Amino acid sequence: MKCVIIRTDSSSTIGTGHVMRDLVLAKRDFADDHVIFATRNLPGNINHKIEAAGYEIVILPSDDIEDLAEIAKANNAKTIVIDHYSIGYEEERRLKEMTGRKLFVLDDTYEKHYCDILLNHNIYADPEHYKGLVPNNCELRCGCEYTLLRKEFIEAKKEKIDHPSLTNPPRKLQVFIAMGGADTADLNIPILETLKAFDEVTAHVVTTSANKNLDTLMRYARNEEHMTLHIDTNEIARVMARCDFAIVTPSVTLNEIFYMELPFIAIQTAENQKEMARFILKKGHPLIETFDKNALRKEIEAMLKYLQCELVDFTKLAESEKREILEWRNHPDVRRWMLTKSPISWTDHLAFIETLNKREDRRYFLLKYRGEPLGVIDFTGIDRRKNAAAIGLYARPGQRGLGQLLMRHILAYGFETLRLDTLIAEVFAENEKATRLYRRFGFEVTGEKMIDGEKLLLMERYR
């Protein structure tokens, strides 16, 4: 049996994320090996989690790389895993020189490393970014293929059922809150205070005993009926599965949030979250870069509106809704950006809707919020071989600020319900408002063509 040393730490200052993901790594990649965790005995650590998982712990007297080298040599370790921000390229090089062991390094922020294997398990990770940052013979393991996902999330997703309607009958909306196991930015209570303005929301706050503000948070929770506090819970995945949306940091937690397909609002609290923050911002997800109650309130309002909308299939529209949609479609502001620019007759409109009953490659929906029609989204040319579809949207004429709401429903339905891999849009180059919207939500220009003298951009977004 080979020996593997995992160098990692946790505390009320640095948080608990590294230890938690290393426990997954140990079980997934080193199940047949003798694993030893080399850690410091820092205030607020969760070393008890390591012991509970059945792993041996060696307490290091310092952060000196020499101490780690001695532990590795004393145990005849074949591999040393480093998941520690204070150990960088020079320390890794020295460790390699002193021990000759295989170095397996975890990274989140595209730093320079001296290692044999580099793992960046985050959904945004791109191996191209490591050119010149690691030795030429380094094995790169990057992206969602390597995400360290605890078994509980896989099981919870299998058990996950559709949430009952938010509006019929009305029910409380459940929000999952995780500001890191240690909540180093002390944001749990400010977030809960902001949520008080929304009567329809109940909060589930996940934290650990490493949180130095835990006593204050517990006292706060005793007087609040709108929240439940989960401390050192082993049921995080099931709590998440019961919730409608999340408020979290753009950290490794988002790997789990994306896997569970849970809408979220991210609040950046640390520099090492910058790559995840950049990724989700590029994909059009809500991000608050510096905590602000007003900014959070606006994002919550937008989230509630998104969740309380309903999609009505065109084949189930009332006649009054069909007439209203036709008026929108024939409005000059809408027709201007359509491939078919001439007005559509009522007869043709009805005939088109009738064809949708027999078409598997098209889906058209009216988006409504609390009974009020807001706009239309559609999926055409649905190709199950390529797992792709063309998309379109238009808002009720005269309404502003609906583009983002419509787009969020396109992404959710396209990727989560239809399980597509690629969404394709054709957008007139002169339609700057539309191209900005698509770019904001991660669509990239992949081609162009001319239609009746006008340039049409082909824009695509991938799952």
N, C-alpha and C positions, 0 to 999 in steps of 0.2 A: 504493500500500500504506500503510495507516494504521499509526501507531506507538502501541504500548501499553507503558506503564511499569508493572511490578509491583514494589511495595515490600514486601519481606519479608526475614526474617533466619533464620539457624539457628546454633546453637552448642551446646557441651557443657552450657550452663546452661539455655537456653530450649528446646532440643530441635530436632527436624528436621521435625515434622509440617507446619508452614506451607509450607515449601519444597516438600515432596513433593506436597501437594495443589495448590499453585500451578502445578506442572508439568503436572498433569492439566488444570487450568483453562486454561492457555495453549494446550494442544493441542486442547481441546474447544471453547472459546469464541472463541479468537483465532487459529485455524489459518491464516487468510489475512492476518494482520497481522504487522508487524515487532515482535517482543516483546523488551523489554529488562528484565532483572531489576536493580533497584537495591537493593543489599545492603551491609551492613557486613562488613568482614573480621574476623569475631569468632573467638576460639579454638574449634576443634572444628566449624567450619562445614562444610557439604556443598556449597559452591559448585561443586565438581567435578561434582556431579550435574547442575547447571544447564548447565554447559559440555558435558557428555556428551550432553545432550538437544539440543544445537545452538543454545542461546540465548546472546545477548550479555549480559555482566555489566558493570555500572558500580558501582564501589566508592565508597560515600558516605563522606565524611570524618567525619560526625557524624550524630546523629539529628535535627538541626534541620530543620524543615519547609522552611526556605528553600533548603537544599541540594537537596531533592527537587524543589522548584519550579523551580530552575535547570536541573536535568536534563530535566525535562518540557518546558520552553520551548526548550532547546537542541536537542532532538530533535523539536520540533513534535508532541509526543504529543497524540493526540485523547482518550485515556482513561488515567487513572491508577488502578491497582488497589492497594488498601491491605489488606494482611493482616498487621497488626502491632498487638499489644496496647498499645504505648506511644503510638500515634497515635489520639487520641480526637476527640470532637465539635469542640472548639475548634481543634485542629490541622487538622482536615478543612475547617472553615469558612474558616480563613486560607488554606489551600491553594487552595480554590475561588476566593477573592477574588484571590489572586495570579496564578492561571493561567487561570481560566475553563474549565478542562477538565472533561470528564465524570468523576465520581468513582464508582468501583465498589469497594464495601467488603465484606470478609468478616467475619462476626461469629459467635460461638458462644454468647454469654452474655446476649443481649438488652440490649445497651448502647445509649445514645443516639448517633446518628450524623448527620452532615451529608453526604448523598450522593445521587446520582442512581439508583444501583442498589445494593441490599443483598442479599447472598447468605448465607444460613445453610443449608448443605447437609446438616446433620445430620438423622438420622431423627426426632428429637424436635421439630424446628423448627416453630413455629406463627406464621403471619403476624399473627394477632390480638395477639400479645404485643408487636408493634412499634408499636401505636397510640400516638401522642404521642411516640415515640422517633425518628422520621425525618420529613423533610419530606413534606407531603401528596402531592407529585408523585413521590415515590420509588417505583421499581419494586421490589417485594419478590419474591425467589426463595427460597422456603423449603421444606424437607422433602426426602423421599427422591426426589422427581421430579428434584431438582437435585444429588443426591449426586455428589461428585467421586470416581468409582470408576475406578481404573486398568484398562486393557484386560486386563492379566494376570489380574485376578480374574474378568472375564467369561469369558475363555478357560478358566481353571482350573475354573470351575463347570460349564462344558459337558463337561469331561473327567472331572469327579468321578464316582466310582463308589461304590456302597454298600460300607461297610467290612465285612470278614469278621467272623464272630461273635467276640465276646470270650471266649466260654466253650466253644465246641465247634468246633475244639479251642481250648484257652486260648492267648491271645496277649498281647503287651505292649500296653498302652493308650498312645497317643501324645498328648502334651499340647503345645500351642503356647503359648509364653510371649513376650509383648511388653510391656515396661514403658516403651515409648517409645524412639526411636532413641538418646537420650542417657541414659536411665535415671537421671534427675535425682534420684530418691529412693533410688537404689542398692539396689534390691530383688531383683535377679536371683538373687544368691547366697542370701539368706534364703529365697526361694521354693524354690530347688533343694534347700536343706537340709531344708525341710519335706517335700518330695516324696520324700526318701530313706526315709521311713517306709512308702512304698507300693512294694513290690517289683514290682507289675504295671505300673508307669508308666515310660515313657521320655520325656524332655523335649527339645523343640526350641526353643532360645532365639534369638530374632531381635534383633539390635542393630546399631549402626553405629559407624564410627570416631569419631563425635562423642561417644561414651561415655567420659567421663573416667576411668572405672573399668575400661576395657577390658582393660588389662594384667592386673589382678587376676582378672578374669573368665576370661581366656584361661588363666592358670596354674591356676585352679580346674578348668577344663574338661579339662585334660590328665590329671587323676587321676580323672575321673568317667566311668564307662562308661554311666551312665544318662542321658546328655545329649549333644546335638549342638549346637554353636554355629554360628550363621549370621551372618556379619558382612558388611554392605553387600551383601546378596544381592539379586539381581533375580528371585528365585524365591519370594518371600514367599507369593504366592497358591498356588503348588503345594505348599509346605510346609504351609500352612494346610489345604489340601484333603486332605492325608494324615493329618491329626490328628483325634482323637476329641473333644477339647474344648480350650478355651483359658483361659489366665489372662492378663488384659490390664488396662490402665487404661481407665476410662470416657471415652475420648477419641475422636478421629475413627476410630481403628482399629476401634471397634465398628460403624461404618457398614459396614466390610468383613466383619466377623464376622457381622453380621445377614444380609448379602447371601449369604454362604457357608453360612448356616444351621448355624452351629457352636455347640454349647452352650458356655457360658463362665462364669467367675467373674471379677468385676471388682474391682479394688483402686484406690480413689481416691487420687491422689498430688498433686493440685493443685487450686487454687480454680477454675480455668477449666474444670474437668470437672464442675462442680456440676449443670449442666442435664442432661447425659447421665446422671449418677448419679441424679438425681431421676426421670428418665424410666424407666430400667431398674428402679428400685426400685418404681415404680408398677406396672410390668408383671410384677412377681414374680420378676425375675431376681436371682441372688445378687450382693450388693454388700458389700464390706468397706470402710467409710468411713475407717478408720485401720488401717494394717497391723498384724496381730497373728497370730503363728504358730499359736496355738491356734484362732483363728477360721478361718484358712485351712485348717488340718487338717480341721476339721469340715465345711467346704464341699467339700473334696476327697472326703471320705468319702461325703457325700451325692451328689456327682457320680458317683462310681464306682458307687454303688448304682443310680442312675438309668440309667447306661449299661449295666449288667450285667443289667438286667431284660429280660424278654421278654414280648411280647403274644401270647396264644394266642387265635385266633379261636374263638368259641363253636361254630362248626360243626366244629371239630377237637378238641373236648374229649374226654377219656377219661370213661367213665361215673362213675368216682369223683369227678372234678372237677365233673361236672354235679350230682352229689348234694351235694357240699360247697357249691357256689354256691347251690343251693336252700335249704340250711340257713341260709346267711347272709341270703338275701333274705327268709326267713320269720322271722328273728330280730326280736323286738319293737323293738330299738334301730334296726334298719334300716327295718322296715315303717312305723314312726312317721312317717318323712319321705317316704314314697312316696305317689303319687296313688292307687294301688290298695293299700289298707291291709289287706285280708283276705289270709290265707295262700294260697299258690299250691300246687296239687296237683302231684305228680310227673308225672302224665299231661299236665297243662296245660304244665308246665315243658318236657317233652320236645317237645310239639307246637309250642311257641313256638320252640325252638331249631331245629326242623326247617324252620319257615317262613323262617328266615334264609338258607337256601340259595337261596331264590327272590327275596329282597328286595335291591334295589340301593340302597334309601334307608335301610338300617339296618346298623350295624356294632356288634357287642358283643365285648369282649375280656376275658379273664382276665389280670391282671398277675401275673407270677411273678418271684421273685428267687432265683436259684440253686436252682430247682426248687420253691421254697416259694410257694404261692398267697397273694397279699396283698390283692387287691381286684378290682373290676370297673369298667371304663369303657365308655361307650356313646355312639354317635352315631345319632340318629334324625331322621326328617324331612329327610334330606339333599336339599337343593334345589339342583340345578346351575344353574338360571336365576338364583337369587339368590346362589348360591355360599355357602349358609349351612346350618347344622344345629343341632339341639338336642343338648345333651350331658347326661350324668349320670355319677355315680360313687358307689361305696360301698366301704368297706374291710371286711376280715374283722372281725367283731364281737370286741370285747375288745382290739383292737390300737390303739395310739396313734401319732400322728405320721406316718400314711401319707397323709394328705390332700394334702400338698404333692407327694409323689412321684406320686400318681395324677394330680394336676392337670398336672404337667409333661409326663406322657405324653399327656394329652388335648390340650394345646397343640401338642406336637410332631406328633402324628398328624393332628390337625385342620388345622393350618396348613401343615405340610411334606409330609405324605403325601396327604391328601385335597385339599390346596391350596384350602381354604375361606377366605373373607374374613371371615365372621362366625360366632361361636360363641354360642349362646343357652342360658341356663339358667333353669329355673323353680325357685325356692327358697322354702320356707316362711319367712315373716318371723320366726317364732319360733325357727327353726333358726339361732341366732346363730353357732355354730361354722362352719356352712356358708357363711353370708353373709360372715363374716370371711375365710374361705379364698378365696372368689370375688373379694372386693374386693382382697385382697392380690395377686392375679394379674391385676389390671387390668380386672375386670368392673365395669360400671356399671349401676345400676338405670335401666331405660328404661320401666317400667310396672308395674302391679300389678292383681290381680284376686282375687276371693273364691271359694274352693272349699269347700263344706260348712262355711261359717262361719269358715274360716281364710284369712288373707291370704297370697297367693302373689306373690312378687316376680319380675318378669321382668328378668334381668340379661344384659348382652351385652358381648362383647369382640371387638374388630376386629383384623385382621392387624397 
